[in-house]
Amino acid sequence: MAHDLNAEAIESWDVNATFWDKRMGTTGNKWYNKLEIPVLEKLARVDPGTHALDLATGNGLVARWLAAQGAQVIATDVSPKMIEIAEGYQTNTERGSPRITYKLLDLSSADGVAWKDILTAAEKVGGFEIVTMNMAAMDISTLQPLATMLPKLLRPGGRFVANTLHPVFHTTSGSREIELRINEENGMTEPVYTFSLTHYMNKPPARGVAIEGQPKLQIYYHRPLHELFRPFFQAGLFLDALEEPTFSAPDEQQKMRLDADENFREMPPIMGFRMRRLN
């Protein structure tokens, strides 16, 4: 069953690739700009000449961001169509700009042959200083192969930085609720935003939507925090930073759409974390 779900997940990204690219393009959406990139900027800290690996790159948004900071970038994705789209942006690169090397890779695979090119690239530079994986942990059927490979990919002190859907506040087992209450001070009816969760410890994979209108549902893998971090801890990595960004600016509130993510300001939709290889 797990293998079938994994194959379905990979197929969904191929089917959704063109739609995804049209919505994300070269600048990304509000989530990317207001939540994801600020976390990456804070936790990755890219210096010119940094050797970076971007996993599950999609249309290459984060890979291009890394390259724009001066990093030398290798980027991977499980979807051939996504890789094709990401490589297409290379033709628009200004002369002299750093190019990105794209490679096909299934992060859920423990097959050493699949990882060979990436491991060889890591060895040539003495290990990557930064490995990023933006908004993909919840899309991968198992994190064990990646966790096993990270100590081989990272140089001593190297950092793995990832964003993922928050396992508490943005999961398929949760329900966001809006209650209208009268403010006794001004007499106005105001929305009160709450959240309820039915399954946190044990929640099977579920089909869902990342961007409204996408052609095919994708598979989401819910993991409580201990399951999310366990394979990385077992591989010898340690957690040294954790971020829970929210849409907190007053001008981000959506008055015409009460159920918008921006209105649930006390409930972070994503979680960012950084792990390091000690030695």
KEKE-3310 file (N, C-alpha, C; in steps of 0.2 Angstrom, whole numbers, plus 5000, padded with zeros to 4 digits):
npx = (5004:5010:5019:5011:5005:5016:5020:5009:5010:5021:5017:5007:5014:5020:5009:5003:5013:5015:5003:5007:5019:5014:5007:5016:5028:5041:5042:5035:5021:5010:5013:5025:5033:5030:5031:5039:5052:5057:5060:5070:5080:5084:5088:5096:5107:5116:5131:5142:5149:5146:5142:5128:5114:5098:5084:5069:5065:5055:5049:5061:5062:5068:5081:5085:5084:5095:5105:5105:5110:5123:5127:5134:5124:5116:5102:5087:5073:5059:5050:5050:5044:5044:5058:5061:5054:5060:5074:5071:5071:5084:5088:5084:5093:5104:5119:5134:5129:5127:5124:5113:5113:5103:5095:5087:5079:5072:5068:5063:5068:5079:5089:5105:5111:5103:5106:5119:5126:5123:5130:5143:5145:5145:5156:5166:5167:5169:5158:5142:5138:5126:5110:5094:5077:5062:5045:5042:5043:5031:5026:5033:5035:5043:5055:5067:5078:5083:5087:5097:5106:5110:5121:5132:5131:5132:5145:5156:5148:5139:5123:5106:5091:5074:5057:5040:5023:5014:5014:5004:4995:4992:4985:4978:4970:4965:4953:4948:4940:4927:4920:4907:4906:4899:4907:4908:4912:4912:4901:4901:4900:4912:4924:4930:4944:4947:4954:4953:4958:4958:4966:4982:4993:4991:4989:4983:4990:4984:4974:4975:4974:4986:4986:4972:4962:4972:4976:4977:4974:4985:4997:4997:5007:5005:5015:5018:5028:5039:5040:5043:5056:5064:5071:5081:5088:5092:5101:5112:5111:5108:5096:5095:5088:5072:5057:5041:5032:5020:5006:5006:5006:4996:4990:4989:4978:4963:4948:4938:4937:4934:4939:4952:4970:4978:4970:4970:4980:4986:4990:5002:5005:5015:5031:5048:5064:5081:5094:5110:5126:5137:5150)
npy = (4994:5006:5008:5010:5022:5030:5030:5036:5048:5054:5054:5063:5075:5077:5078:5090:5099:5109:5118:5121:5129:5140:5146:5149:5153:5165:5172:5167:5163:5171:5164:5159:5171:5178:5169:5157:5161:5171:5163:5154:5164:5168:5156:5149:5157:5161:5162:5170:5159:5148:5130:5123:5112:5109:5101:5093:5103:5108:5120:5126:5138:5140:5136:5145:5156:5153:5153:5166:5172:5170:5157:5141:5129:5114:5105:5095:5085:5075:5074:5072:5082:5093:5096:5098:5110:5118:5119:5126:5139:5142:5147:5160:5166:5179:5183:5177:5174:5163:5146:5133:5116:5103:5088:5072:5065:5053:5056:5047:5035:5022:5017:5016:5019:5028:5039:5041:5051:5063:5061:5060:5072:5079:5074:5079:5093:5093:5091:5098:5114:5119:5112:5112:5110:5114:5115:5101:5090:5085:5079:5067:5050:5042:5048:5042:5037:5050:5056:5047:5049:5062:5065:5061:5070:5083:5094:5094:5103:5108:5113:5108:5114:5116:5119:5115:5110:5115:5103:5103:5114:5115:5103:5088:5083:5092:5106:5122:5135:5147:5159:5170:5184:5196:5211:5217:5230:5238:5235:5229:5215:5203:5192:5177:5167:5150:5133:5116:5099:5082:5071:5068:5060:5048:5047:5043:5043:5056:5063:5078:5096:5108:5120:5129:5123:5114:5101:5088:5078:5078:5068:5069:5067:5065:5069:5068:5078:5071:5060:5066:5072:5061:5052:5060:5063:5051:5049:5056:5070:5086:5097:5114:5126:5133:5138:5146:5154:5166:5174:5190:5203:5218:5223:5212:5205:5197:5204:5202:5189:5178:5165:5165:5160:5171:5176:5168:5171:5167:5155:5146:5142:5135:5127:5130:5123:5120:5109:5102:5095:5088:5083)
npz = (5000:5004:4995:4983:4986:4987:4973:4968:4973:4968:4954:4955:4957:4945:4936:4942:4939:4929:4932:4945:4943:4935:4945:4955:4949:4946:4957:4968:4980:4992:5004:5002:5001:5013:5023:5021:5014:5024:5035:5029:5026:5038:5045:5036:5031:5019:5011:4999:4987:4994:4995:4990:4992:4986:4990:4984:4975:4966:4955:4956:4964:4977:4974:4965:4973:4982:4973:4969:4981:4979:4981:4976:4967:4968:4963:4967:4962:4963:4952:4935:4926:4934:4935:4922:4920:4930:4925:4913:4917:4917:4904:4905:4913:4917:4908:4915:4928:4941:4937:4939:4944:4940:4946:4945:4958:4970:4986:4995:4993:4997:4989:4984:4972:4966:4974:4971:4962:4969:4981:4976:4971:4983:4990:4982:4985:4998:5006:5008:5013:5016:5016:5009:5011:5006:5011:5009:5017:5022:5011:5008:5008:5017:5028:5032:5023:5018:5030:5034:5024:5025:5035:5027:5016:5022:5027:5041:5054:5045:5039:5039:5033:5034:5029:5033:5033:5048:5060:5070:5068:5055:5048:5040:5049:5057:5061:5057:5065:5065:5076:5079:5089:5100:5104:5119:5123:5112:5105:5093:5081:5080:5073:5080:5081:5081:5084:5081:5085:5079:5078:5082:5086:5079:5063:5047:5030:5019:5006:4998:4994:4988:4981:4977:4964:4958:4946:4951:4966:4980:4990:5008:5021:5038:5052:5069:5080:5086:5078:5066:5069:5074:5064:5060:5072:5076:5066:5070:5069:5076:5083:5081:5079:5078:5070:5070:5060:5057:5049:5053:5052:5053:5040:5033:5036:5031:5027:5019:5017:5028:5032:5028:5028:5033:5043:5054:5065:5077:5075:5068:5051:5046:5050:5053:5053:5059:5057:5062:5057:5068:5069)
capx = (5000:5014:5023:5006:5004:5022:5020:5003:5012:5026:5013:5003:5018:5021:5003:5002:5019:5013:4999:5011:5023:5010:5005:5022:5032:5048:5042:5031:5015:5011:5016:5033:5036:5029:5032:5045:5058:5060:5063:5076:5085:5086:5091:5101:5112:5120:5137:5144:5153:5143:5140:5122:5110:5091:5080:5062:5065:5049:5051:5067:5061:5073:5087:5087:5086:5101:5110:5105:5114:5130:5129:5134:5119:5113:5095:5084:5066:5056:5046:5054:5042:5046:5065:5061:5052:5066:5079:5069:5072:5091:5089:5083:5098:5109:5126:5139:5125:5128:5120:5111:5113:5097:5095:5081:5080:5067:5070:5060:5072:5085:5093:5111:5112:5099:5110:5126:5128:5123:5135:5149:5146:5146:5163:5170:5167:5170:5152:5138:5137:5119:5105:5088:5071:5056:5039:5041:5043:5024:5025:5037:5032:5047:5061:5073:5083:5086:5091:5103:5111:5112:5128:5136:5130:5134:5152:5156:5145:5134:5116:5100:5086:5068:5050:5035:5017:5015:5010:4998:4990:4990:4985:4972:4965:4963:4948:4948:4933:4926:4914:4905:4904:4898:4912:4904:4915:4910:4894:4902:4901:4918:4926:4935:4947:4949:4956:4952:4962:4955:4971:4989:4998:4990:4985:4986:4991:4977:4974:4973:4976:4990:4984:4965:4962:4977:4973:4976:4975:4992:4997:5000:5010:5006:5019:5019:5035:5044:5041:5047:5063:5067:5076:5087:5092:5095:5107:5117:5110:5105:5091:5098:5084:5065:5053:5034:5030:5013:5004:5005:5005:4989:4988:4988:4971:4958:4942:4932:4937:4935:4942:4959:4975:4980:4966:4972:4986:4989:4991:5007:5003:5021:5036:5054:5069:5088:5098:5117:5130:5141:5157)
capy = (5000:5012:5009:5013:5029:5034:5031:5041:5055:5056:5055:5069:5081:5077:5081:5097:5103:5115:5122:5124:5134:5146:5150:5151:5157:5167:5176:5163:5166:5175:5159:5159:5177:5180:5164:5153:5164:5174:5157:5152:5169:5168:5149:5146:5162:5160:5167:5169:5153:5142:5125:5121:5107:5111:5095:5094:5110:5110:5124:5129:5144:5141:5135:5151:5161:5152:5155:5174:5174:5168:5150:5136:5125:5108:5105:5089:5084:5068:5074:5074:5088:5099:5097:5101:5117:5122:5120:5131:5146:5144:5151:5167:5168:5184:5181:5177:5172:5156:5141:5128:5109:5099:5081:5069:5061:5052:5056:5042:5029:5020:5015:5020:5021:5035:5045:5041:5057:5068:5059:5061:5080:5081:5072:5084:5099:5092:5091:5104:5119:5120:5108:5115:5107:5119:5113:5095:5084:5082:5075:5062:5044:5041:5052:5039:5038:5057:5056:5042:5052:5069:5066:5060:5076:5089:5094:5096:5110:5109:5114:5106:5119:5114:5121:5110:5112:5114:5096:5104:5119:5114:5096:5086:5080:5098:5110:5129:5137:5155:5160:5177:5186:5203:5214:5221:5237:5243:5232:5226:5208:5201:5185:5174:5161:5144:5127:5109:5093:5076:5066:5070:5054:5043:5050:5040:5048:5058:5067:5085:5101:5113:5126:5128:5122:5110:5096:5081:5078:5075:5064:5072:5062:5069:5066:5071:5081:5066:5056:5070:5073:5055:5049:5064:5063:5044:5049:5060:5077:5089:5103:5120:5132:5131:5144:5145:5160:5168:5181:5194:5210:5220:5224:5205:5202:5197:5206:5200:5182:5176:5159:5165:5159:5177:5178:5164:5174:5164:5148:5146:5137:5131:5127:5129:5120:5119:5104:5102:5089:5090:5082)
capz = (5000:5005:4988:4979:4988:4985:4966:4966:4975:4962:4948:4956:4956:4937:4934:4944:4939:4925:4936:4951:4940:4934:4951:4959:4944:4948:4963:4973:4982:4998:5009:5000:5002:5020:5029:5020:5013:5030:5039:5025:5026:5045:5047:5031:5031:5013:5010:4992:4986:4998:4991:4993:4989:4987:4989:4982:4972:4962:4949:4957:4967:4982:4971:4962:4978:4984:4968:4969:4986:4978:4982:4970:4969:4965:4965:4965:4963:4961:4946:4929:4923:4938:4933:4915:4921:4933:4920:4908:4919:4916:4898:4906:4917:4914:4907:4921:4934:4943:4935:4944:4941:4942:4946:4947:4965:4975:4993:4999:4990:5000:4984:4984:4965:4965:4977:4969:4959:4974:4986:4973:4971:4990:4991:4978:4989:5005:5010:5007:5019:5017:5012:5010:5008:5007:5011:5006:5022:5022:5004:5007:5012:5023:5029:5034:5018:5018:5037:5033:5019:5027:5038:5021:5012:5025:5030:5049:5055:5039:5041:5035:5034:5031:5031:5032:5036:5055:5062:5074:5066:5048:5046:5037:5055:5061:5059:5059:5066:5066:5080:5079:5095:5101:5108:5124:5124:5106:5102:5086:5080:5078:5072:5085:5077:5085:5080:5085:5082:5081:5078:5082:5087:5074:5057:5041:5024:5016:5000:4999:4989:4990:4978:4974:4956:4955:4942:4954:4973:4982:4996:5013:5027:5044:5057:5075:5081:5088:5072:5061:5070:5076:5060:5060:5078:5075:5061:5073:5068:5081:5081:5085:5078:5076:5069:5068:5057:5056:5046:5059:5051:5052:5034:5030:5038:5025:5030:5014:5017:5035:5033:5025:5032:5036:5049:5060:5067:5083:5073:5063:5046:5044:5055:5050:5058:5056:5060:5060:5058:5073:5067)
cpx = (5004:5017:5018:5005:5010:5022:5014:5006:5017:5022:5009:5007:5019:5015:5002:5008:5018:5009:5003:5015:5020:5008:5011:5027:5039:5048:5038:5025:5016:5014:5023:5036:5036:5031:5039:5052:5061:5063:5070:5082:5088:5090:5097:5108:5118:5125:5139:5149:5151:5141:5134:5118:5102:5087:5073:5061:5059:5051:5057:5067:5067:5080:5089:5088:5093:5107:5111:5109:5122:5132:5130:5129:5118:5106:5092:5077:5064:5052:5050:5051:5044:5054:5065:5059:5057:5072:5077:5071:5080:5092:5088:5088:5103:5116:5131:5135:5127:5123:5118:5111:5107:5098:5089:5083:5074:5070:5068:5064:5078:5091:5099:5113:5109:5103:5117:5129:5128:5129:5142:5150:5147:5153:5168:5172:5168:5164:5148:5138:5130:5115:5098:5082:5065:5050:5038:5041:5036:5022:5028:5035:5036:5053:5067:5079:5087:5090:5097:5108:5114:5119:5133:5136:5133:5142:5151:5153:5140:5127:5111:5094:5080:5062:5046:5029:5017:5011:5004:4993:4988:4990:4979:4967:4963:4957:4949:4941:4933:4920:4913:4903:4903:4903:4908:4906:4912:4903:4895:4902:4908:4920:4931:4937:4949:4951:4955:4956:4960:4961:4978:4994:4997:4986:4987:4986:4984:4979:4971:4975:4981:4988:4977:4965:4967:4973:4972:4978:4982:4991:5000:5001:5010:5011:5019:5027:5040:5045:5045:5054:5067:5072:5082:5091:5095:5101:5113:5117:5107:5101:5094:5094:5077:5061:5046:5031:5023:5012:5002:5004:4998:4986:4987:4982:4967:4951:4936:4932:4939:4940:4950:4964:4978:4976:4968:4979:4990:4991:4996:5005:5009:5026:5043:5059:5076:5091:5105:5120:5136:5148:5157)
cpy = (5006:5014:5012:5020:5033:5035:5036:5048:5058:5058:5062:5076:5082:5080:5088:5102:5110:5120:5125:5130:5140:5150:5152:5155:5159:5170:5172:5166:5169:5170:5159:5165:5179:5175:5160:5156:5168:5169:5155:5157:5169:5161:5147:5150:5160:5165:5165:5163:5147:5137:5122:5116:5109:5104:5097:5101:5112:5114:5128:5136:5145:5140:5141:5157:5159:5154:5163:5176:5173:5161:5146:5130:5119:5107:5098:5089:5077:5068:5077:5081:5094:5101:5100:5109:5121:5124:5125:5138:5147:5148:5158:5170:5173:5181:5182:5175:5165:5151:5136:5121:5105:5092:5078:5064:5060:5051:5051:5035:5028:5017:5019:5022:5028:5041:5046:5048:5063:5067:5061:5069:5082:5080:5077:5091:5099:5092:5098:5108:5119:5115:5110:5110:5111:5116:5106:5089:5081:5078:5069:5056:5042:5046:5049:5039:5045:5058:5053:5046:5059:5070:5065:5066:5082:5088:5095:5103:5112:5109:5111:5110:5117:5118:5116:5113:5110:5107:5097:5108:5119:5107:5094:5083:5086:5102:5117:5131:5144:5156:5168:5179:5194:5206:5219:5228:5241:5241:5229:5219:5207:5194:5183:5167:5156:5138:5121:5104:5087:5070:5069:5065:5049:5045:5047:5045:5050:5062:5074:5090:5107:5120:5125:5128:5117:5104:5089:5082:5076:5072:5068:5067:5066:5065:5071:5073:5075:5061:5060:5071:5067:5053:5053:5064:5056:5044:5053:5067:5080:5096:5109:5127:5129:5138:5142:5152:5160:5174:5186:5201:5212:5221:5217:5202:5203:5198:5203:5192:5179:5170:5159:5163:5165:5179:5174:5166:5171:5157:5147:5140:5133:5131:5126:5127:5120:5114:5104:5096:5092:5089:5077)
cpz = (5000:4998:4983:4980:4986:4977:4964:4968:4970:4956:4949:4955:4948:4934:4935:4942:4935:4929:4941:4948:4938:4940:4955:4955:4947:4955:4969:4975:4989:5004:5008:5003:5010:5025:5027:5019:5019:5034:5035:5026:5033:5047:5042:5031:5025:5012:5002:4992:4990:4993:4994:4989:4991:4985:4988:4979:4969:4956:4950:4961:4972:4979:4968:4967:4981:4980:4968:4975:4985:4979:4975:4972:4965:4968:4963:4966:4960:4954:4940:4926:4927:4936:4927:4916:4924:4929:4915:4910:4918:4909:4899:4911:4914:4914:4913:4928:4935:4940:4940:4941:4944:4941:4948:4953:4968:4982:4997:4997:4994:4995:4983:4977:4964:4968:4975:4967:4964:4979:4983:4973:4978:4992:4988:4981:4996:5010:5008:5014:5021:5013:5014:5008:5010:5006:5007:5011:5022:5016:5003:5011:5018:5023:5031:5029:5018:5025:5037:5029:5021:5030:5032:5017:5015:5027:5037:5050:5050:5042:5036:5037:5030:5033:5029:5035:5044:5057:5067:5071:5059:5046:5044:5043:5059:5057:5061:5059:5067:5070:5080:5086:5096:5106:5113:5125:5118:5103:5095:5086:5077:5078:5078:5082:5082:5080:5084:5081:5084:5082:5077:5082:5081:5068:5051:5035:5022:5010:5001:4993:4992:4988:4975:4967:4953:4952:4946:4962:4974:4988:5002:5019:5033:5049:5063:5076:5082:5082:5066:5062:5072:5071:5059:5066:5078:5071:5064:5072:5075:5079:5085:5083:5076:5076:5068:5066:5056:5051:5051:5058:5050:5045:5030:5031:5032:5028:5025:5014:5024:5036:5030:5030:5036:5042:5055:5062:5073:5081:5067:5058:5045:5050:5051:5055:5055:5061:5058:5061:5063:5071:5061)
residu = (MET:ALA:HIS:ASP:LEU:ASN:ALA:GLU:ALA:ILE:GLU:SER:TRP:ASP:VAL:ASN:ALA:THR:PHE:TRP:ASP:LYS:ARG:MET:GLY:THR:THR:GLY:ASN:LYS:TRP:TYR:ASN:LYS:LEU:GLU:ILE:PRO:VAL:LEU:GLU:LYS:LEU:ALA:ARG:VAL:ASP:PRO:GLY:THR:HIS:ALA:LEU:ASP:LEU:ALA:THR:GLY:ASN:GLY:LEU:VAL:ALA:ARG:TRP:LEU:ALA:ALA:GLN:GLY:ALA:GLN:VAL:ILE:ALA:THR:ASP:VAL:SER:PRO:LYS:MET:ILE:GLU:ILE:ALA:GLU:GLY:TYR:GLN:THR:ASN:THR:GLU:ARG:GLY:SER:PRO:ARG:ILE:THR:TYR:LYS:LEU:LEU:ASP:LEU:SER:SER:ALA:ASP:GLY:VAL:ALA:TRP:LYS:ASP:ILE:LEU:THR:ALA:ALA:GLU:LYS:VAL:GLY:GLY:PHE:GLU:ILE:VAL:THR:MET:ASN:MET:ALA:ALA:MET:ASP:ILE:SER:THR:LEU:GLN:PRO:LEU:ALA:THR:MET:LEU:PRO:LYS:LEU:LEU:ARG:PRO:GLY:GLY:ARG:PHE:VAL:ALA:ASN:THR:LEU:HIS:PRO:VAL:PHE:HIS:THR:THR:SER:GLY:SER:ARG:GLU:ILE:GLU:LEU:ARG:ILE:ASN:GLU:GLU:ASN:GLY:MET:THR:GLU:PRO:VAL:TYR:THR:PHE:SER:LEU:THR:HIS:TYR:MET:ASN:LYS:PRO:PRO:ALA:ARG:GLY:VAL:ALA:ILE:GLU:GLY:GLN:PRO:LYS:LEU:GLN:ILE:TYR:TYR:HIS:ARG:PRO:LEU:HIS:GLU:LEU:PHE:ARG:PRO:PHE:PHE:GLN:ALA:GLY:LEU:PHE:LEU:ASP:ALA:LEU:GLU:GLU:PRO:THR:PHE:SER:ALA:PRO:ASP:GLU:GLN:GLN:LYS:MET:ARG:LEU:ASP:ALA:ASP:GLU:ASN:PHE:ARG:GLU:MET:PRO:PRO:ILE:MET:GLY:PHE:ARG:MET:ARG:ARG:LEU:ASN)
# end
